[in-house]
Amino acid sequence: MKLFIVKFLTLFAIAFSTTAVASAPAGHPEADRSEVKPYVSKGLGEMVVGFVQSTGIYALMNPDPDELNNHGEPMSDFHKSWGRVVMILITFFLFWLAIAKGFEPLLLLPIGFGGLLANIPVAGIAGPDGFLGIVYEMGLANQLFPIIIFMGVGAMTDFGPLLSNPKTALLGAAAQFGIFGTLIGAVALSQYTDIFSFTLQQASAISIIGGADGPTSIFIASELAPELLGAIAVASYSYMAMVPIIQPPIMRALTTVEERKIKMTTLRYVTRLEKLIFPIVVLTLSILVLPESTPLIGAFMFGNFLKESGVVERLNDTLQNALINIVTIFLGLAVGSKLSADQFLVADTLAILALGIIAFSAGTAAGVIMAKIMNMFPGTKVNPLIGSAGVSAVPMAARVSNKVGMEYDRTNMLLMHAMGPNVAGVIGSAVAAGVLLSIFK
Amino acid sequence: MTENLVAESLKFMVLGMGTVFMFLIIMIIVMNLQAKIVHRFFPEPEPVEPTPTLDTSAQAKKVAAATAAIMHHRNS
């Protein structure tokens, strides 16, 4: 009896599901067909007028009142006309920064060009059916691109300097203060003043710029505040590019000349086995402590493990070169698609740029101060200049530490010492990101 | 606004910085432990970097040339 009922129910379920499947595609082609307009013969004059009305210059001069933005919301006339011109000029400025000034050209050029394409009227390239919109949906809305970039960065990272001087990881931890300090500042300003009003999620997404890690910023922004993604990504990558300008004044202000001349002991030799098990060890730690951070740390350690294994040179090479290059192109274009006038030319963008640089500077300062605190304890001394490398921005921040150190003592090579806090900073900001995600889950 | 957002963000900071420090401190301890274990049980000979040996007579010639260049520079 029981068996019979079960069989009957199964039969019923199968019958029901097949009718559901059969009925689903039935309505679809009709809906598609109705959108294609039949061709109507027109006079030449009418055709010319129609063509003129479809030109870009006409669209810029006479904004279409029915035009909606990429999210299907109405937007102001300014954002449809002059706003677009202003944005296109801003993308030209990004090109100038990338080409003439050499600021992160690998990212600013795709981002800038994506922004240029996203601001073209009529074409709707960044809209849901435009190719930029498709690229955005393909990899940025679901956070795939930042994860793949992290794999590539992992394959490029050498944990040797960190393994040979583990305590420098503390500098990478301290530098994450930039994230949380700015979070408090942003929330306080939102609550007690009328300058801007960010929600806790938005403030968190903005302050992660202080981690100085582009992929992490994008990862968090697309999760917590997708509407601010464009401004956050642009701020994050431009500040990473401006590390050599932003950091040295802060480093000089917080250190004495004697401290800057501190020589660090040579790094000990790290065996291959140590480097090989380290990615697994860190991943295990993050599984136990903060599973929320494992997408980022897992991808990072996957790349690093392939590299250190030494047996998959082809995959390692692809991660470091071909794959990261391809994804960088798509990531840049997708971020650029968020640079449309209606989303970027708002007061919030200025606030994000301002908060971002505060976050970045606070992180730098916290790293340097942490190094000074470590020097108060007995043991080998740390040159505080490597503290600034605790913000991620690999390897630029470490190079800056080295350069500033060389200015005071030509023989003081800090580069390898600074790589320790630098890679620890990447792990630190991934952990900080995981904490923020776990709070809002 | 009912809840105090600043107090919320302060809690975020305590939790966030606490976690980051805890994570990296555990990582430091593990790294030290790992180094001890690996060096104890799987020692690997440190590769000896070949030191460039210069022929002494060639080196003397180079020093002489450099000195001459400096003297020439100072005199001119």
Boltz contact constraints between the chains, C-beta under 6 A:
constraints:
  - contact:
      token1: [A, 163]
      token2: [B, 31]
      max_distance: 6.0
  - contact:
      token1: [A, 166]
      token2: [B, 28]
      max_distance: 6.0
  - contact:
      token1: [A, 166]
      token2: [B, 31]
      max_distance: 6.0
  - contact:
      token1: [A, 166]
      token2: [B, 32]
      max_distance: 6.0
  - contact:
      token1: [A, 167]
      token2: [B, 28]
      max_distance: 6.0
  - contact:
      token1: [A, 169]
      token2: [B, 24]
      max_distance: 6.0
  - contact:
      token1: [A, 169]
      token2: [B, 27]
      max_distance: 6.0
  - contact:
      token1: [A, 169]
      token2: [B, 28]
      max_distance: 6.0
  - contact:
      token1: [A, 173]
      token2: [B, 20]
      max_distance: 6.0
  - contact:
      token1: [A, 173]
      token2: [B, 21]
      max_distance: 6.0
  - contact:
      token1: [A, 173]
      token2: [B, 24]
      max_distance: 6.0
  - contact:
      token1: [A, 176]
      token2: [B, 20]
      max_distance: 6.0
  - contact:
      token1: [A, 180]
      token2: [B, 13]
      max_distance: 6.0
  - contact:
      token1: [A, 180]
      token2: [B, 16]
      max_distance: 6.0
  - contact:
      token1: [A, 180]
      token2: [B, 17]
      max_distance: 6.0
  - contact:
      token1: [A, 183]
      token2: [B, 9]
      max_distance: 6.0
  - contact:
      token1: [A, 183]
      token2: [B, 12]
      max_distance: 6.0
  - contact:
      token1: [A, 184]
      token2: [B, 9]
      max_distance: 6.0
  - contact:
      token1: [A, 187]
      token2: [B, 5]
      max_distance: 6.0
  - contact:
      token1: [A, 187]
      token2: [B, 6]
      max_distance: 6.0
  - contact:
      token1: [A, 187]
      token2: [B, 9]
      max_distance: 6.0
  - contact:
      token1: [A, 188]
      token2: [B, 6]
      max_distance: 6.0
  - contact:
      token1: [A, 191]
      token2: [B, 5]
      max_distance: 6.0
  - contact:
      token1: [A, 191]
      token2: [B, 6]
      max_distance: 6.0
  - contact:
      token1: [A, 269]
      token2: [B, 46]
      max_distance: 6.0
  - contact:
      token1: [A, 271]
      token2: [B, 38]
      max_distance: 6.0
  - contact:
      token1: [A, 271]
      token2: [B, 44]
      max_distance: 6.0
  - contact:
      token1: [A, 273]
      token2: [B, 38]
      max_distance: 6.0
  - contact:
      token1: [A, 273]
      token2: [B, 42]
      max_distance: 6.0
  - contact:
      token1: [A, 274]
      token2: [B, 38]
      max_distance: 6.0
  - contact:
      token1: [A, 281]
      token2: [B, 30]
      max_distance: 6.0
  - contact:
      token1: [A, 289]
      token2: [B, 23]
      max_distance: 6.0
  - contact:
      token1: [A, 428]
      token2: [B, 20]
      max_distance: 6.0
  - contact:
      token1: [A, 431]
      token2: [B, 20]
      max_distance: 6.0
  - contact:
      token1: [A, 431]
      token2: [B, 23]
      max_distance: 6.0
  - contact:
      token1: [A, 432]
      token2: [B, 16]
      max_distance: 6.0
  - contact:
      token1: [A, 432]
      token2: [B, 20]
      max_distance: 6.0
  - contact:
      token1: [A, 435]
      token2: [B, 16]
      max_distance: 6.0
  - contact:
      token1: [A, 435]
      token2: [B, 19]
      max_distance: 6.0
